[in-house]
Amino acid sequence: MDSPNSLVSVSRSRGTIPASVIKIAFGRSANRCAFPECPPVTLDNGVPLLEIAHISSLSAGGPRYSPSLTRTGRDSADNIIILCPTHHALADKNPEIFTTEELAKIRDAHFERVQRALSAEQKRTTSSRLADLLEVWNQKRATGDEEYWQQLFSDHPEAFSLALEGRAYTLSSKCYVGGKSVGNRGGNVLDFLAQHSGNVALVEIKTPATKLLAPQKYRGNVYAPSRELAGSTVQALEYRYSLISNLPALAFETPGLRATQPMGVVIIGDLEKEAMDEAGRRSFELYRSSFRDLKIMTYDELFGGIQMLVDILSD
């Protein structure tokens, strides 16, 4: 019998196991025999040869039969182990060694190995993608083309994980958040909308080359924000206001959209590269800390956090 994963199964006692149970069993086993260090057994075409084995036999007289176990229980995922033909035969011929408890222990240990392997692979994949992002950052740090960064973040939505405080989210780009006139003109189009559990974050980006402060002191030891910084923060707040004001209509057109307390995020400039004296740094920090529903993050801060993640994942 072919399993849902296109593996070959020649289980001698499969009975009437539901397809959903078979799918779960093969999925948890990662299409491998549960015995530790068992080399894959394949057909000539490379398809693994595996069997669906019952830990407790279906019928009286069979290996590890338990009269207290119902038919439904015997055909449940808890009573199934995926084995190669050799280990299936070995387990059934030696039930005094491979008891119900021992087979369950072998299977569960295999599940744990599979989970560790999957976690390690996911860690390598995540680390690789983030490392690729850092390479781009190192090469393109001075790029002043906003569309370039728009595309980069669209291709690598995980880059915003630090700006969004580690929340899991779904990222959409160039999103309409309301604001059209009665003549159906205009409208606010946001760079990115990050939907997370029960809320959204509105992300507006500029470029690393965008200046953060006006070139001259405003008065005394005070610097004003640059025109681009002031404009982008007001723009982000306008988008937030527009989203909240138009939420009923937007939610009707976008099922699942929730915005209980939207957060605005502006990613702009390169604090490390911009020449600032202490007065300038203090003015910038005072400016960005003054917003309640808006977060201002610079590109070097964003990618500095990504560097920390890569270092952690590489350990």
VENCORZI-V864080 format. One record per helix or strand of 2 or more residues. SS is the DSSP state (h for helix, s for strand). FROM is the first residue (numbers start at 0). LEN is the number of residues. If there is no record, write none. Layout:
SS,FROM,LEN + SS,FROM,LEN
This chain:
s,7,2 + h,18,11 + s,47,7 + h,70,4 + h,76,3 + s,79,4 + h,84,9 + h,99,41 + h,145,10 + h,156,5 + s,169,7 + s,188,8 + s,198,7 + s,212,7 + s,221,4 + h,226,19 + h,246,7 + s,262,5 + h,277,12 + s,293,4 + h,298,16
